[in-house]
Amino acid sequence: MKWLRTSDPDRLYAAGAPKHCDEDKKMRVFVKRYKVGVSLKSIVFSLSIILGTVLPGWPQAFAQTPDFGPNVYIFDPSMPNATIQSTLTSLANEAQFSTNRYAVLFMPGTYSVQSEVGYYESVAGLGQSPQAVTINGYLTSNQTDSNGNLTDNFWRSLENVAINAPTTLQWGVSQGADFRRMYVNGPLQLTNTNCGEASGGFIADSVVTGNVNPCSQQQWPSPANLRRRQLRALLNRFRRSLHGGGKP
């Protein structure tokens, strides 16, 4: 291995420099690592040339959206809102004891949709913050039974999305229904317009710019960073303090 001849102590010493010199040892290690890095880059470059010749379409194939199966839906802003709306409406009609499970994922962007979140449906934004995926409309859960109650609204979730609802956003659920890392621009109601009976849910890491009205909710764990004035009386409310937490 050849070494640069220089009188600059910050660069390599001439070959034959004292082996006990710490600076010399450090620079020798640096050069060895540099050469290994250059070699790896050369190998990767050569492989890309070979693959590009033998398999001309391989870069495009890796760039395509992966196939997560028939029950995972990935939306992006280039898709027509009518197509997205139709898919969401269909998923919202899933039966309570269905064996199907669905994941609905929104790429960063703005969407204009209005839909229920149905049974066994998990909806999530794929942005670094909730505001990266903005819904002008609503994603809600306020289905009622024959008595006008919401005590059967289980097994669904909504997270990492910002919602600009035209009116009060409703998330009327009864357990097994997470509402996490959300940004609600306006008020939030934890039941429906008629305050039908509902039986619990969960909020975490969320910002609600308006009041949160539980109305008939029976129990609702929520972090302490939801202001006390936002939550009116619940039959059973649990608040947990968060250390080191902040806005989503």
C-alpha positions as CSV (number, residue, x, y, z in Angstrom):
1,M,0.0,0.0,0.0
2,K,1.4,3.4,-1.0
3,W,1.0,6.5,1.1
4,L,1.1,10.1,0.2
5,R,4.3,12.0,1.0
6,T,3.4,15.2,2.8
7,S,4.6,17.4,5.6
8,D,1.0,18.3,6.6
9,P,0.2,16.4,9.8
10,D,-3.5,16.4,9.0
11,R,-2.8,14.2,5.9
12,L,-1.0,10.9,5.4
13,Y,2.6,10.6,6.4
14,A,5.2,9.3,4.0
15,A,5.8,5.6,3.9
16,G,8.1,4.6,6.8
17,A,6.6,7.1,9.2
18,P,6.9,6.0,12.8
19,K,4.4,3.2,13.5
20,H,3.8,4.6,17.0
21,C,2.3,7.8,15.6
22,D,-1.4,7.8,16.5
23,E,-2.2,10.2,13.6
24,D,-0.6,7.8,11.2
25,K,-2.6,4.9,12.4
26,K,-5.8,6.8,12.2
27,M,-5.2,7.8,8.6
28,R,-4.2,4.3,7.6
29,V,-7.5,3.0,8.9
30,F,-9.3,5.8,7.1
31,V,-7.6,4.9,3.8
32,K,-8.4,1.2,4.1
33,R,-12.0,2.0,4.8
34,Y,-12.1,4.4,1.9
35,K,-10.7,1.8,-0.5
36,V,-13.3,-0.8,0.7
37,G,-16.1,1.7,0.1
38,V,-14.8,2.5,-3.4
39,S,-14.6,-1.2,-4.1
40,L,-18.2,-1.8,-3.0
41,K,-19.4,1.1,-5.1
42,S,-17.7,-0.4,-8.1
43,I,-19.3,-3.7,-7.5
44,V,-22.8,-2.2,-7.2
45,F,-22.2,-0.1,-10.4
46,S,-21.0,-3.2,-12.3
47,L,-24.1,-5.2,-11.1
48,S,-26.4,-2.5,-12.2
49,I,-24.9,-2.5,-15.7
50,I,-25.2,-6.3,-15.9
51,L,-28.8,-6.4,-14.7
52,G,-29.7,-3.5,-17.0
53,T,-28.4,-5.5,-19.9
54,V,-29.8,-8.9,-18.9
55,L,-33.1,-7.6,-17.3
56,P,-33.8,-4.3,-18.9
57,G,-37.0,-3.7,-16.9
58,W,-35.6,-4.5,-13.4
59,P,-35.4,-0.9,-12.1
60,Q,-39.0,-0.2,-13.0
61,A,-40.1,-3.5,-11.5
62,F,-38.7,-2.6,-8.1
63,A,-40.2,0.9,-8.3
64,Q,-43.8,-0.5,-8.7
65,T,-46.2,-0.5,-5.8
66,P,-45.8,-3.9,-4.0
67,D,-48.7,-6.3,-3.9
68,F,-49.9,-6.6,-0.3
69,G,-52.9,-8.8,-1.3
70,P,-56.5,-8.1,-2.1
71,N,-57.5,-6.7,1.3
72,V,-55.0,-3.8,1.3
73,Y,-56.0,-0.7,-0.5
74,I,-53.4,2.1,-1.2
75,F,-54.8,5.4,-2.4
76,D,-52.8,8.3,-3.9
77,P,-54.0,11.8,-4.9
78,S,-53.8,11.0,-8.6
79,M,-56.7,8.5,-8.3
80,P,-60.2,9.9,-9.0
81,N,-62.1,10.7,-5.8
82,A,-65.1,8.8,-7.2
83,T,-63.0,5.6,-7.3
84,I,-61.8,6.1,-3.8
85,Q,-65.3,7.0,-2.6
86,S,-66.8,3.8,-4.2
87,T,-64.1,1.6,-2.5
88,L,-64.6,3.2,0.9
89,T,-68.4,2.8,0.7
90,S,-68.1,-0.8,-0.2
91,L,-65.8,-1.6,2.7
92,A,-68.0,0.3,5.1
93,N,-70.8,-2.3,4.5
94,E,-68.8,-5.2,5.9
95,A,-70.8,-7.4,8.2
96,Q,-70.1,-7.5,11.9
97,F,-69.0,-11.1,12.1
98,S,-67.2,-11.2,8.7
99,T,-63.9,-13.0,8.5
100,N,-62.4,-10.3,6.2
101,R,-59.9,-7.8,7.4
102,Y,-59.0,-4.6,5.5
103,A,-56.3,-2.0,5.6
104,V,-56.8,1.3,3.8
105,L,-53.7,3.4,3.3
106,F,-53.6,7.0,2.0
107,M,-50.4,8.3,0.4
108,P,-49.6,11.9,1.3
109,G,-51.9,14.4,-0.4
110,T,-55.4,15.9,-0.2
111,Y,-58.6,13.9,-0.7
112,S,-62.3,14.8,-0.9
113,V,-64.2,11.8,0.5
114,Q,-67.0,11.1,2.9
115,S,-67.3,7.6,4.3
116,E,-68.0,5.4,7.3
117,V,-65.1,3.3,8.7
118,G,-66.6,-0.2,8.8
119,Y,-66.0,-3.4,10.7
120,Y,-62.5,-4.8,10.6
121,E,-61.2,-1.7,8.7
122,S,-58.0,0.1,9.6
123,V,-57.5,3.4,7.9
124,A,-54.1,5.2,8.1
125,G,-52.2,8.0,6.5
126,L,-48.7,7.3,5.3
127,G,-47.2,10.7,5.9
128,Q,-44.7,11.7,8.4
129,S,-47.3,13.8,10.2
130,P,-51.2,13.7,10.2
131,Q,-51.3,16.9,8.1
132,A,-49.5,15.1,5.3
133,V,-52.8,13.4,4.5
134,T,-55.7,15.8,4.5
135,I,-59.3,14.7,4.2
136,N,-61.7,17.4,3.1
137,G,-64.9,15.7,4.1
138,Y,-64.9,13.0,6.8
139,L,-64.0,9.5,7.8
140,T,-66.5,8.6,10.6
141,S,-68.2,5.9,12.6
142,N,-71.8,6.7,13.6
143,Q,-73.7,3.6,12.5
144,T,-76.7,2.9,14.7
145,D,-78.6,-0.2,15.6
146,S,-82.4,-0.6,15.6
147,N,-82.6,1.3,18.9
148,G,-80.6,4.3,17.6
149,N,-77.5,3.3,19.6
150,L,-73.9,2.7,18.7
151,T,-73.0,-0.1,21.1
152,D,-72.2,-2.5,18.2
153,N,-69.5,-0.3,16.6
154,F,-66.4,-2.4,17.3
155,W,-63.1,-3.3,15.6
156,R,-62.0,-0.4,13.5
157,S,-59.3,2.3,13.6
158,L,-58.3,5.6,12.2
159,E,-54.9,7.2,12.5
160,N,-52.3,9.7,11.1
161,V,-54.8,11.7,9.1
162,A,-56.0,15.4,9.2
163,I,-59.7,15.9,8.7
164,N,-61.5,19.1,7.7
165,A,-65.0,18.0,8.3
166,P,-67.9,20.2,7.0
167,T,-69.6,19.8,10.4
168,T,-68.7,18.2,13.8
169,L,-66.7,15.0,13.1
170,Q,-68.4,12.0,14.7
171,W,-66.5,8.9,16.0
172,G,-69.2,7.0,17.8
173,V,-67.7,3.6,18.7
174,S,-67.9,1.0,21.4
175,Q,-64.4,-0.4,22.1
176,G,-61.8,-2.0,19.9
177,A,-61.7,1.3,18.0
178,D,-58.6,3.4,18.1
179,F,-58.4,7.0,17.1
180,R,-54.6,7.8,17.1
181,R,-52.3,10.5,15.8
182,M,-55.2,12.5,14.3
183,Y,-55.6,16.2,13.6
184,V,-59.2,17.2,13.7
185,N,-59.8,20.7,12.5
186,G,-62.9,21.5,14.4
187,P,-65.0,19.8,17.1
188,L,-65.3,16.0,17.7
189,Q,-68.3,14.1,19.0
190,L,-67.8,10.6,20.4
191,T,-71.3,9.4,19.5
192,N,-73.9,10.5,16.9
193,T,-76.1,13.6,16.4
194,N,-78.8,12.1,18.7
195,C,-76.4,11.1,21.4
196,G,-77.2,7.5,21.0
197,E,-75.6,5.2,23.6
198,A,-72.0,4.3,22.9
199,S,-69.6,2.3,25.0
200,G,-65.9,3.3,24.8
201,G,-62.9,3.9,22.6
202,F,-59.4,5.2,22.7
203,I,-57.7,8.5,21.7
204,A,-54.0,9.1,21.7
205,D,-51.4,11.6,20.2
206,S,-54.2,13.6,18.7
207,V,-55.0,17.3,18.3
208,V,-58.7,18.5,18.2
209,T,-59.0,22.2,17.6
210,G,-62.6,22.3,18.9
211,N,-64.4,20.8,21.8
212,V,-64.6,17.0,22.3
213,N,-68.2,16.1,23.3
214,P,-68.6,12.5,24.7
215,C,-72.3,13.0,25.1
216,S,-73.6,9.5,26.0
217,Q,-70.2,7.7,26.0
218,Q,-69.7,5.4,29.0
219,Q,-65.9,5.2,29.2
220,W,-63.0,6.7,27.2
221,P,-59.2,6.5,27.9
222,S,-57.5,9.5,26.6
223,P,-54.1,11.2,27.2
224,A,-53.8,14.2,29.4
225,N,-52.8,16.4,26.5
226,L,-56.4,16.7,25.5
227,R,-57.4,19.8,27.4
228,R,-59.8,19.3,30.3
229,R,-62.3,21.8,28.9
230,Q,-62.6,19.7,25.8
231,L,-64.0,16.7,27.6
232,R,-67.4,17.0,29.3
233,A,-68.7,14.4,31.8
234,L,-68.2,10.7,31.1
235,L,-69.5,7.9,33.2
236,N,-65.9,6.6,33.4
237,R,-63.0,8.6,32.0
238,F,-59.4,7.7,32.3
239,R,-56.7,10.2,31.6
240,R,-53.0,9.3,31.4
241,S,-50.2,11.8,31.7
242,L,-47.6,11.6,28.9
243,H,-43.9,12.5,29.6
244,G,-41.9,13.8,26.6
245,G,-45.0,13.6,24.4
246,G,-46.1,16.5,22.2
247,K,-48.4,17.3,19.3
248,P,-48.5,14.8,16.4
